Amino acid sequence: MALDLSDKLGSFTEGAVVGTMARGIIGSEILRIAADIRALEASGTKTCNLTVGDFKTSEFPLPPVLSRGIASALEAGETNYPPSDGVLALRQSVRRLYQRKLGLAYPIESIVIAGGARPIIYGVYRSVIDAGETVVYPVPSWNNNHYVHLVGARGVPVKTSADRGFMPTAEELAPHLADARLVALCSPLNPTGTMMPAAQLEAIAKGIVEENRRRSARGANPIILLYDQIYWELALREKHATPVELVPEIAAYTVFVDGVSKEFAATGIRVGWGVGPPAIIARMRDVLGHVGAWAPKAEQVACAKFLDDDAATRAALVEMRRRVDERLSALYDGLTALGARGLPVRAISPQGAIYLTVQFDLVGKGGITTNDQIRALLLDKAAFAVVPFQAFGYPDESGWFRLSVGATNVREIQEALPRVEAAMRSVLYQSFRK
């Protein structure tokens, strides 16, 4: 008979047993929203779920070549610990990928493999930032506020605007560079699905290089640029640019965040990598080694072969982009049509990633005062599940939302749009009656 410990686990308050950092962590806003979706679906209501930055495998299956490669590696016994910086064959494969597709030739010491992009981001923060140092990042953006908290940094969020696709400009970042130790950028951007124009990125990179020259002259530590390009292979209508190709001098200060998760619908495979200056990469290797944030060895072995298989990766990307684009286009066209019919909704034309940025401009109408009320309205009245920009650090209650297409299809989107129209018209009718 098992020992019942329910009355022996203590009645301590959280403050007595949990450290200050852990007490201050804010849980995932998206997971909270997911709980509402589960409750609705448990009641028998099927939703058009546009919340998760993940993929429903029936809609976006893993490339068969990669799936078979993982199975073969497991059968071959590739189940022990990988090297702390990653299987050499995969690091070499990533090196060739960057040479072949991005025109960037890095030494092998510049590459570290980890269990997805998240550990790479954490590894950059933890390896570069000392407590109290400043991290500058645009909002909306994914999780920078949480990483700032984890390492005890001072976060400086820079609010961006819709007319620039919620991408920061050099002018917006410039006032904060003198104090910055880390600048965190992402393109294509989660949550917006927009991309950094090359001229804009070049100006930002030049600003960082100029600031670092001034710091070098006085012996101060440089700004490091974290450039998250996990979605770059899903650039749909714009050409992806990197800061290093535009301003080669910034290579000494730039760490790329990348992996197979998004472009191959391989989020559960947990294979990501960082590419940057060897001095930073070596420390990231050691940090990640201590927390065991390695990608599984079989998956690393399979990914090494897959990334070198140009025909297989090209075919997988063509199909992936097609599936993503048809869903984003269905959403964009449908919501734009609602706007043309007089409803207060607008969308930014999708450029990359798996996201669409949409404004449901209902604040101040029918008693609605917050984005979360709009979210609840769309979920309850239209079974249309979306994420407000507040989940990505954006402060304004202005009706902006992220819509993710990884767990849906065109039919579900088309069926949902009339429900969205009815829900919005009900709010406008209430506002009119008042």
C-alpha angles and dihedrals in degrees: 000000000000119000110250107227099175093108095040101058095088134245096247120150116241090251091060098055107022125073125242095254094051092046089056097051114116113217121235111288090203092056089052090054090047089060089059090051092050090051092051093048091046087060089057100263115130113215135206093235111207097157110088125081087214139084134256102227093220088060099036111025123189112263105269093228090057093044092052091046092056091049091050092049091051091049089050090058100254091152105113130092115302120221111281092249094042139269107312093229091058094047088052090048091052089049091054091045092056091047093047102042106022101030091234119133111200127175116247089251088068094067130080127174124214142167096283133313096296095070089047091055091046090047091055093049094045095044097046108030128076118197111281096021120129128258117190118201137157123246132254092048137129121274100321089127090056095048089049088057094046093058098036094245130150109251122212108191114197111207113225131200137241094233089067095042090259089289119137122243128218089248092055093049098040098082090057101046096086090066099034125111095173132024114195119203134168131195128206081033129232113235102021107043089225127126136226111252111236094238091051092049092047091054091050092048092050090051091054092047091050092050090049091052089056091049093048090055090059097036096250126147114266131241112261119213117216105200112190109198099160089135099045095113088057094062100137110181106003132059113251115237131196126210091231096058090048098044110017092189089070091065089089090061104034130096117188120213112208146139147145096275102101110024092052099033086245102136093136093050088074100210117144136148144201124216122193148095111347092232091062095037092054092054091046089053090055095044092049091043091058092053093041094236093158127142111244111270097234091053091049092051092048094046091051090059094040096053090052092051097090095182094050095046092045092052092047092050093048090054093042094051091047093053094045094045096050091053095045090047092050090052095043095046093044096048092043088054090054088053090051088055091059102266117137096247132115135170135202112237108257117251106170148334119045098290140101122198113219135175117210095191098203102123107121093022126104093355095304114143105161142045089239090060089053090049091051092047093053092046097045099038102030105021084233111142118203138157123238119228089245085080086065099048098266109143104200124098090216103129100259118149143176117233115193121197101195096101101041144056139221094264093054090047094050092047091050098051096075089051090052090050092051092048093050093046090052089058093047090049091053090048091050092050090055 
